């Protein structure tokens, strides 16, 4: 059978495009290794990958003919393993510098190099140990992949079907391919590190949010339990809106709604207690000061990046659907849905809660009044969901 000439430059470009489109490095490596087996026509190819948590290397991918494959994850290498030492210890890197790879047929040549002979038995012993390991890995060539001098992977190449040797053009291609793979692996590791840090910061922020909510309640006796109830009602309304097909929310929406619910009155920290705790009707001047809690809350939270939807919910939960609310007089669908839902939940809790100067209204009366103001004060969608929850006995 005639040997098919491979355009390695074209193959490398195709692999590079794949690395852009595929963000899962393990899937990417599987596809590359499978492609090598099929196109270069070798009986086995594999990839040894560095695992940072254990600071070791593991045979993560193995593809090829039945009997040539090695169970993935079956072999783990520490940094004292001969093959790993050859590629990570500076004194041995010159052994593979010319070929960008270690090829089993070159080991005997290496053993007779003056630098190896003059280096004593250490280098010779290592080369003999590596030579003994390569058949166990079904490899006749090993290609290292580095990122900033850190060994991230080793590409294992088995025997070609036709028994021919690997040409330098092929080894250069595999070296370039391995380097690109190393970059993809490192990018994925950095992304995972950032995600873990973001998750840690998010959890810390939510804990801080709960603490801030407690600070509001400590300042205003009326708000004791209010923020928690409003948040609970808001989430129930949103879930009902989705369940009944009124709206379809992304998963992130519920987290934003949860945080905004807990913090919707955070701006009251900046309102004087004489106004905040006043039992009589507020004067027009006092009411204007009380209204500033929405913008104060948004200002307090403004340094937080990535929480714009939460901040909008805090700032606009007193906007009216007909445009007569505050602080910006937003109208209709201009009002963020987080704010519109909190407005209904906030009103429902305020009307059904006992105050020092009046007893809370029944749920039936409260819902009837809220329904009356749907399309005027409130967005009709969360009002409909509130009514559905009441009818199901879930309020």
N, C-alpha and C positions, 0 to 999 in steps of 0.2 A: 504494500500500500504506500502511495506517495505521501511524503511528509507535507502537511499543510503549513505554509509560512504564516507566522503570526505577526500582525502589525502591533508591536508592543506599545508604541506611542499612542495609537488609537485606543488600545485596551486600557492604558493608564488614564487617558482622558475620560473614557466611559466610567472607570472606577471612581474617578474624582467627582463626576456628576452624581454618581450613586451616593457618595459620602455627603453631598449637599442635601440630597432628597431624603436619605434615611438617617434618622436621628438616634436610632437604637444601635449602639456599636456592636453588640453581639449578633444582631441580625445582619448587619453590614459585613462582619467578618465571616459569618457562615456563607453568605452569598459569594464573597470573594474567594474563599477557600474552595467552594464547590466549582466555581468558574475555573480556577487554576487546574483542578483535577481533570475537568472536562476538556479544556482548550489546550493545555500543555500536554495532556495525556500522560499523567503519572498515576501510579497505583495508590498513592496516599498523599494527603496534605493535611497539615494541622497547624494550630496556633496556640502557643504558650502565652498566657496573659499574666501580667502583674496584678496582684490583688492588694491594694493599699492597707485595708484593715488588718490583714495577717502578715503584711510585709513579706510576701512569698509569691511564687509563680505556680500556676496550675495549667494543665493541658485542658483548655476550655473548648476547643473545636477540633474535630477529627472527621475527615471525609475521605472516601476512597473505596476500593474494592472490598467486598466481604472478606474478612480475615486480615485485612490491612488496617482497618480502623482500630483505634484505641478508645475505650470507654471515656467519654468526656468527664473531666473532674476526677478521673481515676488516679492520675499521677500529679503529685504536688512536689515542687522543688523549693528548697530553701536557698539562701544566698551562698551556701557552702557547696552546693552541687557543682560538679565540674563544668557542666555546660553553662550554668549561670555565671560562675566565676570567670570563665573565658571571655564573656561579653561585658561584665561590669567592672572587672579589675583593670586598672589602667595599664599595668605592665604587660597584659596579654592582648590588648586591643590591636597592636600592630600585626598580629598574626592573621587578622581578617581584613586589614585595611585595604589591601590591593584588590581583593575580590568582592568586598562588601558582603562577604558571606564566608561560612566555613563549609567546605566541600570535602567529603570523606576521602576522595581520591587524592586530595592535596595534602593530607596529613603527613604521609611519608616524606613528601618534599619538604614540608615545614620542619620535620624532625632533623633534617640535615642542613637547615639554615645555620649560618655562623652565629646569629643572635641567639638561637635556641641552644646550640651547643655550648656557647660561652655562658649561658644563663644557668648552667647546672642542671640537676635532675628535676628541679621543680617544674619547669615548663614542659619537659619531656613527659614527666609523669602525668601532668594535667592533660596533655594531648592524647596520651594513651587511654586515659580514663574517659575522655570525651569520645574517642573512637569506639570504645566499647559500649557507650551509651547510645550512640546513634542508631545502630540496628534495632535496639529495643524500642526506639521511637519510630521505627519504619521510615527513617530519614537518611538521605544521602547528602543533603545540604540543609544548612540552618542559616536563616537570614535574620539578623537582629533589627529591631525597630526602637529607635530612641526618641525621647523628647527632652531637650535641654540636658543631654548627657545622662538621663535616667532611662534605663532599659525598661520599656513598657510591654514588649512582646517579642517573641521569636517565631518566625514562620518556618515550619518544617516541610521539607519537600522530599517526597519519596522518589523511587526509581522511575524513570521514563519507561513507557511500554516498549519502546524500540531499543532500550538499553543504551542509548546515546548519552553523552555527558552534557551537563549544563554549560552552555556558552556564556561568555561574559555579558553579552547583550541581554540574555535572559536574567542573569543574576543582577544586573543593573536595574532591570525592570522590577524584579521582585524587591530590591532594596528601596526603590522609589515608592513602590506600592506599600511596603511595610512602614515607611516613614509617614505616608499619608494616613495609614491606619492608626499609627501611634498618635498622630494629631487628633484624629477623630475620637480615640479612646480618652485622651487627655481632656478634650473639650467636654465629653460626656461626664467625666469625673468632676470637672469644675462645675458643670451644671448641677450635678447631684449635690455637691458641696454647698452651692448657692441656695438650692432648694431646701436643704436641711437647715441652713442658717435662716432662710426666710420663714420656714415653718416654726423655728424656735422663736424668732422675733414676733411672728404673728400670735403665737400662744402667749408670749409675754405681754403683748399689746392687749389681748383679750382679758388677761388677768388684771392688767392696769385699768382697763375699761370698767370691769366689775368693781374695782376699788373706788374709781371715780364716782360710779353710780351710788355707792355707799356714802360717799362724801356729800352728795346732793341730798340724800335722805336724812343725813345727820343735821343738815342745815335747816331743812323744812320738814316739820313733823308730818304735814299732809302727804308729802311724797313717800312716806314710809311704805314700802312695798309697791309703790306706784310704777316705778320704772320696770320692775320685774314683771308686773302684771301687763303693762302696756306691751312689753316685748313678747310675752307669751301670746297675747291676743293678736298682735301684728303677725307673728309667724303662723298662727292658726288661720288667719284671714288669707295670707298669701298662699298657703298650702291648699285652702279651699278654692281659691281663684284658679289655681292650676288644675285641681281635681275636676272642677266643673267646666274646664275649657275656656274660662274667661281670659286667662293669660298663660303664657308659657315662659317660665323664668329659667335662666341658666343657674347652675348650682351655686355660683358665687353670689347670686342675688340674696340668697337666704342668710349667708354669713354677713353680708353688708347690712341687711335688715336687722339682724340680731344685734350687731354692734350699734347701729343707729338708734335702735329701740332703747338700749341701755344708756345711751348718751344723749337722747333727744332733749333733755333738760339740763345738760351740763353747764350751759350758760348762766343758769340761776345762781351759780357760785359767785358771779359778779354782781348780783342784785342785792341791795341792802336788805338785811333781815327785817327791818321795820316795814318794808314793803312786802317782802316775801311772806311774812307771817301775819300780815294784817288781816283781821277777821271782817272788818267793815269793807264797804265798797271802796275800791281804789279811786282816787281823784284822777282827772284826766292826765295830770303831770305824772302821777305815780304809775298809771297804766302805760304811758309811753316808756317809762323806765323798765317796767316789767316786760314789755314787748322786745326790748333789746336782748333778752336772753337767747333769742334765735341767732342773731348775728354774733353775739359774744361766744356762743357755743361753737359756731363755725370758725371764728378767729382762734379759739383755743386749739382746735383740731387742725387748723390750716397747715402747720408744719409737717403733718403726716402725709407721705406720698403713697399713692396706691389705694387711698380710702376716699376718693372723691365722691363716690356714690353715698357713702356713709355721711360725709360732711353735708352733702346736699339734702339728705333726709333730716339732719339736725336743723339746718338753716330754714327749710321750707315747710316744716310740718304744721305751720299756722297759716299757710296760704289757703285761699278759698277758691273753689272751682270756678266761681263767677268773676274772679279777679279782684275781690275786695279785701283779701287777707293781707298779711304782712310776712316778711319785710319788703318784698319786691313787687307785690301785686301780680304774681304770676296767675295765669288763667288756663283752665282746662288741662290739656295734655302737656302744657308747658311745665306743670308741677311734676317733679320726679315721682315715680310710682312708690319708691320707698317712703317719701314724705306723705304721699296721699294715703297710704296704708296706715302709717303711724298716726295721722290725723284722726282717722276713724277709731283706731284702737285707743288713742289718748282720750278722745271724747267719751267713748263708751265707759272707760274706767272712771273718768272724772264724774260722770253723771250717776254711776251706780255705787260710788263710794260715799260713805258717811263723812260729813264735814262737821266742824264744831257748831256751825250755825244752821245746818240742815241735815236731814236724813237722806241717804242715797235713794235714788229712784229705782223702781223695779226694772228688770231687764226688758220686759214687754214694753213699758212706757218709753224707756231709753231708745230701744230699737225703732219704735214708731216715730220718735222725734228725729232720729238720725235719718230715717227713710224720707221724712218730709223735706229734709235739707239736701237730699241727694241731687246732684246737678246744680246746686246753688253753693253750699259750703263744701260738700264732699264729692269726690269722684264716685260716680255710681257703681263702678266695678267692685271696689272693696266693700261698699255698702251692701251690695247683693250677696257677696260672700259672707258677710256678718249675719245677714238674715238666714242664709242657708245653714250656717253653724248653729244658730239659735233653734231653728226648726228640727235639727238633728240632736238637740240637747247637748251640744259640745261647747257651750259657753259657761 
